[in-house]
Amino acid sequence: MSDPKDFHGYLKPQVVAEPLIRQWYAWSYLIPPATAARYLTESQLEIMQSFVDAPEIHATTLRNPTMQGGPFINHAPGRVDEVRSLLEKTQADKGR
């Protein structure tokens, strides 16, 4: 078997890398600690809690094209346990 260091692979052109920070898209406001903390407490936690409390509202609202891009999670209501788990993990890790 050849040495793995000798492997030179290539990705297909349609492959897209999407870096994440705490499982959210990494964008410029999430890099500096002060704005990341503020965005976490004032947006991400609230959006996740809203989805856990009423996932059907998120699904219904996002069917309206004018509401897309708003503070809603675009998952099926059946994924509420996954979002709840992420919310709990994020709340436990936010002090780190």
PLY file of the C-alpha trace (Angstrom):
ply
format ascii 1.0
element vertex 96
property float x
property float y
property float z
element edge 95
property int vertex1
property int vertex2
end_header
0.00 0.00 0.00
1.30 3.46 -0.80
2.15 6.07 1.81
-0.83 8.37 2.56
1.52 11.36 2.34
1.94 10.59 -1.36
-1.79 10.95 -2.04
-2.74 14.01 -4.07
-6.50 14.19 -4.39
-8.72 16.74 -5.99
-12.20 17.96 -5.21
-14.87 18.22 -7.83
-15.61 21.77 -9.00
-19.09 21.73 -7.44
-17.74 21.13 -3.91
-18.31 24.16 -1.68
-16.66 24.66 1.70
-18.87 26.34 4.29
-16.87 27.09 7.44
-18.89 27.07 10.66
-18.55 28.68 14.07
-20.66 26.88 16.69
-22.49 25.23 13.78
-23.54 28.59 12.28
-22.16 29.97 9.04
-18.86 31.71 9.74
-19.28 35.33 8.75
-17.25 38.36 9.74
-19.35 39.28 12.81
-18.73 35.87 14.38
-14.94 36.15 14.37
-14.25 39.01 16.85
-15.04 37.76 20.40
-17.15 40.76 21.41
-19.49 40.69 18.43
-19.60 36.88 18.43
-20.74 36.87 22.05
-23.35 39.53 21.39
-24.66 37.76 18.30
-24.84 34.50 20.26
-26.85 35.95 23.14
-29.01 38.38 21.16
-29.73 36.28 18.08
-28.66 32.65 17.84
-29.95 31.52 21.24
-33.23 33.37 20.72
-33.76 31.88 17.26
-33.03 28.35 18.46
-35.33 28.77 21.51
-38.07 30.11 19.25
-37.75 27.06 16.99
-37.81 24.66 19.95
-40.91 26.40 21.33
-42.83 26.56 18.03
-41.19 24.72 15.11
-44.40 24.78 13.07
-44.38 28.59 13.02
-40.88 28.58 11.53
-41.88 26.09 8.84
-45.10 27.96 7.98
-43.43 31.38 7.95
-40.64 30.26 5.63
-43.15 29.15 3.01
-43.72 32.86 2.41
-40.85 33.99 0.13
-40.82 37.48 1.66
-39.95 36.00 5.07
-36.95 33.98 3.91
-33.72 35.32 5.35
-35.50 36.38 8.52
-34.84 35.07 12.04
-36.17 31.59 11.37
-34.65 28.12 11.23
-35.33 26.35 7.96
-35.72 22.81 9.28
-38.71 20.52 9.39
-40.52 20.52 12.74
-39.42 16.91 13.16
-35.86 18.12 13.74
-36.76 19.97 16.93
-34.78 17.49 19.06
-31.61 18.24 17.06
-32.06 21.97 17.51
-32.84 21.52 21.22
-29.63 19.50 21.58
-27.62 22.21 19.80
-29.26 24.89 21.96
-28.36 23.03 25.15
-24.79 22.40 23.96
-24.37 26.05 22.96
-25.72 27.28 26.31
-23.33 24.96 28.15
-20.35 26.07 26.01
-21.05 29.80 25.80
-18.81 30.66 28.74
-15.78 29.12 27.09
0 1
1 2
2 3
3 4
4 5
5 6
6 7
7 8
8 9
9 10
10 11
11 12
12 13
13 14
14 15
15 16
16 17
17 18
18 19
19 20
20 21
21 22
22 23
23 24
24 25
25 26
26 27
27 28
28 29
29 30
30 31
31 32
32 33
33 34
34 35
35 36
36 37
37 38
38 39
39 40
40 41
41 42
42 43
43 44
44 45
45 46
46 47
47 48
48 49
49 50
50 51
51 52
52 53
53 54
54 55
55 56
56 57
57 58
58 59
59 60
60 61
61 62
62 63
63 64
64 65
65 66
66 67
67 68
68 69
69 70
70 71
71 72
72 73
73 74
74 75
75 76
76 77
77 78
78 79
79 80
80 81
81 82
82 83
83 84
84 85
85 86
86 87
87 88
88 89
89 90
90 91
91 92
92 93
93 94
94 95
